[in-house]
Amino acid sequence: MSYADKVFIEMCRDILENGTSTEGEKVRPHWPDGTPAYTIKKFGVVNRYDLSKEFPIMTLRRTALKLATDEVLWIWQKKSDNIRDLNSHIWDEWADADGSIGKAYGYQLGVKHQYREGMMDQVDRVIYDLKNNPFSRRILTNLYVHQDLHEMNLYPCAYSMTFNVTQKKGDEKLTLNAILNQRSQDVLTANNWNVVQYAVLMHMLAQVCDMRVGELVHVVADAHIYDRHIPIIRELITREPKPAPVFWLNPEIHDFYQFTKDDVRVENYVTGEQIRDIPIAI
């Protein structure tokens, strides 16, 4: 069984059995027909994935690895806030007529700041510290910039990555670990998508910095299942999980800005039937 499937099944069961409902509350999200989108939610979900043992892509249904990678590179590499730089339509609902989602996500990572070592944006600062000061406890990014929230079409959900480097006894290479902090998550549509994205990002950064990849810890403040997703989730977690596939990252790339979605793949990826036309709350 894929470990990612095990985590997903246990998390969903816990939310459904022990979560709290927002039904009757004044909620912001709504369905395209205008109906309020209520949820069952759990506060403070924490999942851990050891990337050195297994790539955390679920097999209960297919997660589109290349599209997930394209989006994380849109944010972290292109540092873009425009959907015209993205090869999917997942952000269309939040884009304006010019394709912009406002000062969100990639925009924030691309803002340059003055450091003692010179002008750098957040991504370049992370790479600089991982290469030059790897045991620092200050290697992190933050997208939740309060003075710019009014110019974001959607507040960041996955808003912070904190990197921490360790060294295993007897190993000359360092190990890269990270915590992904998320304020809110639609479990059906986004949970494994986000896990896969940041697992790919960690593999890329580890390779660029000549490190081994270690643990990804995923912290979600509000992990929720929407009311119209409940029957889909109930069916999904009854499926038979398959073995985890093998992750491949192009070993020839050693510059983070040279990676593309075609530099990743999973081998022997067998999954359950894909779920089509999932309703999306907006």
Secondary structure, 3 states (H helix, E strand, C coil): CCHHHHHHHHHHHHHHHHCEECCCCCCCCECCCCCECCEEEEEEEEEEEECCCCCCCCCCCCCCHHHHHHHHHHHHCCCCCEHHHCCCCCCHHHCCCCCECECCCHHHHHCCEEECCEEECHHHHHHHHHHHCCCCCCCEEECCCHHHHHHECCCCCEEEEEEEEECCCCCCCCEEEEEEEECCEEHHHHHHHHHHHHHHHHHHHHHHCCCEEEEEEEEEEEEEEEHHHHHHHHHHCCCCCCCCCEEEECCCCCCHHHCCHHHEEEECCCCCCCCCCCCCCC
